[in-house]
């Protein structure tokens, strides 16, 4: 009776042996990236193409992204998983992107966010705004940028860094920042954001 029940269960549910699928991915040549430049991108709801002096409500200014432009390498073959399952599975091919191991020798020594206008009484033009920004840590939780710089001693693992501003300007609604990234290799990269009107 027990054997009949088990056999019925297997035939009813079915089973599959997962097979390795050859995705025809190119062979990897180098898993790292090497930073060559940096650019900034404002992430603003309802303004996909931001023009200078556009008026933007602070609630619509979701974040500012830093993109490290780097020498990328070819894709690699994704590891293949074998296994047993009682449920049918959908298979998908995916290739590991070049540079997936991050930067080989570049660490972020310092990051300075400078306001180009009088932001408030404590942050006048050409002073640091670091204390008003946060970013994601390795657990994908928001922490102040200064805390991130103190605790993060690992190599640069991603070509993108997202920054979040805590409040709108108070003295001059014209908003523009310059960001300076200093790497452990001695490389220094600078980029300026677009200039726009950031309203409370």
C-alpha positions in Angstrom: 0.0 0.0 0.0 2.8 2.4 0.9 4.7 1.7 -2.3 1.6 2.2 -4.4 1.0 5.6 -2.6 4.6 6.8 -3.3 4.4 5.6 -7.0 1.1 7.4 -7.4 2.5 10.6 -5.9 5.5 10.6 -8.2 3.4 9.9 -11.3 0.9 12.6 -10.3 3.4 15.4 -9.5 6.1 14.3 -11.9 9.8 14.9 -11.5 12.6 16.3 -13.5 16.3 16.1 -13.4 17.7 19.6 -14.0 20.1 19.6 -17.0 22.9 22.0 -17.6 22.1 24.2 -20.6 24.9 25.6 -22.7 24.1 29.2 -23.1 27.0 29.7 -25.6 28.4 32.5 -23.5 31.9 33.8 -24.5 34.8 32.8 -22.3 35.8 35.4 -19.8 39.1 37.2 -20.4 39.2 39.4 -17.3 36.7 39.6 -14.5 37.6 43.1 -13.3 37.0 46.7 -14.5 39.4 49.7 -14.5 37.8 53.1 -13.8 38.6 55.7 -16.4 36.1 58.5 -15.8 33.1 59.5 -13.8 29.8 61.1 -14.6 26.6 62.1 -12.7 23.0 61.5 -13.5 20.0 63.1 -11.7 17.1 60.8 -11.0 14.0 63.0 -11.1 10.4 61.8 -11.4 8.6 63.3 -14.4 11.8 64.8 -15.8 13.5 62.2 -18.0 15.3 65.0 -19.9 16.3 67.7 -17.4 17.0 71.1 -18.8 19.0 73.9 -17.1 17.0 75.9 -14.6 14.0 73.6 -14.7 11.9 73.9 -11.5 11.8 70.6 -9.7 9.9 69.8 -6.4 12.2 68.2 -3.8 9.8 65.2 -3.4 10.4 64.4 -7.1 14.2 64.5 -6.8 14.7 60.8 -5.9 18.5 60.5 -6.1 21.8 61.4 -7.7 23.8 58.6 -9.3 27.5 58.4 -9.8 28.6 56.3 -12.8 32.2 55.2 -13.0 33.1 54.7 -16.6 35.5 51.9 -17.0 37.2 49.5 -19.3 34.9 46.5 -19.5 35.7 43.0 -20.5 33.8 40.3 -22.4 31.1 38.2 -20.8 31.7 34.9 -19.2 29.9 31.6 -19.2 27.5 31.4 -16.2 28.0 28.5 -13.8 25.7 25.6 -14.6 23.5 24.1 -11.8 22.6 20.5 -11.7 20.0 19.1 -9.3 16.9 17.1 -8.7 13.4 18.6 -8.4 9.9 17.3 -8.1 8.6 20.4 -9.8 9.1 21.4 -13.4 11.4 24.4 -13.8 11.8 27.1 -16.4 15.3 27.4 -17.7 16.9 30.7 -18.7 20.3 31.5 -20.1 22.3 34.3 -18.6 25.9 35.3 -19.0 28.0 36.9 -16.4 28.8 40.5 -17.4 32.4 41.5 -17.9 33.9 43.2 -14.8 31.5 41.3 -12.4 34.3 41.0 -9.8 34.5 44.8 -9.5 37.6 46.9 -9.6 40.8 44.9 -9.1 43.0 47.5 -7.4 40.8 50.6 -6.9 39.4 51.5 -3.5 37.4 54.6 -2.7 39.6 56.7 -0.4 37.4 59.8 -0.3 34.2 61.3 -1.8 33.5 65.0 -1.5 30.2 66.5 -2.5 30.5 70.3 -2.9 27.7 72.7 -3.4 28.2 75.3 -6.1 25.6 77.7 -4.6 24.7 78.9 -1.2 22.7 75.9 0.1 21.9 77.1 3.6 23.7 79.1 6.4 26.0 76.2 7.2 26.7 75.2 3.6 27.7 78.2 1.5 29.0 77.9 -2.0 32.1 75.7 -2.5 31.7 74.0 0.9 31.1 70.3 1.5 27.5 68.9 1.5 28.6 65.4 2.6 26.6 65.6 5.9 23.3 66.0 4.0 23.7 62.9 1.8 23.2 59.2 2.3 24.0 56.1 0.3 23.5 52.4 0.4 25.9 50.2 2.4 26.8 46.6 1.5 23.5 45.4 3.1 21.6 47.8 0.8 20.6 50.0 3.8 20.8 53.7 3.7 23.6 55.3 5.8 25.1 58.8 5.9 27.9 59.2 3.2 30.5 60.1 5.9 29.7 56.9 7.8 29.9 54.9 4.6 33.4 56.4 3.9 34.6 55.5 7.3 33.4 51.9 7.3 33.8 50.9 3.7 37.3 49.7 3.1 36.6 47.1 0.4 37.4 47.5 -3.3 34.9 49.3 -5.5 32.4 46.5 -6.4 30.0 48.4 -8.6 30.3 51.1 -11.3 27.3 52.9 -9.9 26.8 54.7 -6.5 23.4 56.2 -5.5 23.2 59.3 -3.3 20.1 60.7 -1.5 19.7 64.3 -0.4 18.1 64.9 3.0 16.6 68.4 2.4 16.0 71.1 -0.2 18.2 74.3 -0.4 17.2 77.2 1.9 19.2 80.2 0.7 19.5 79.7 -3.1 17.1 77.4 -4.9 19.5 77.0 -7.8 21.0 73.5 -7.2 24.2 72.2 -8.5 27.0 70.1 -7.0 30.4 69.0 -7.9 31.6 65.5 -6.7 35.3 64.6 -6.3 36.2 60.9 -6.0 39.7 60.0 -4.8 40.8 56.5 -5.4 43.5 54.5 -3.6 45.5 54.4 -6.9 46.0 58.2 -6.7 43.4 58.8 -9.4 41.0 61.7 -8.8 37.8 62.1 -10.8 35.5 65.2 -10.8 32.0 65.7 -12.3 29.3 68.3 -12.0 25.6 67.7 -11.8 23.1 69.6 -14.0 21.9 73.0 -12.7 18.2 73.2 -11.9 15.8 74.9 -9.5 15.1 72.7 -6.5 12.0 73.8 -4.6 11.0 72.8 -1.1 
